[in-house]
Amino acid sequence: MNELLEKIIQAHGGFDLWSAHDKVEATVVNGGGFFRFKGMPQDTLSRTFDSLAS
């Protein structure tokens, strides 16, 4: 593991905390001022993604 990744994991609870979990889930909404500024279409539907740890 590189030094930056070690610092990030430590700042967010440490490796033992993250190792205790076997799944990550996130809900994403694609929209906001940045997308309008770039001329990209707005998509206000929320989507949930998950990933199991290997």
Stockholm file with secondary structure:
# STOCKHOLM 1.0

chainA/1-54         MNELLEKIIQAHGGFDLWSAHDKVEATVVNGGGFFRFKGMPQDTLSRTFDSLAS
#=GR chainA/1-54 SS CCHHHHHHHHHTTCHHHHHTCCEEEEEEEECSHHHHHTTCCCEEEEEEEEEECC
#=GC SS_cons        CCHHHHHHHHHTTCHHHHHTCCEEEEEEEECSHHHHHTTCCCEEEEEEEEEECC
//
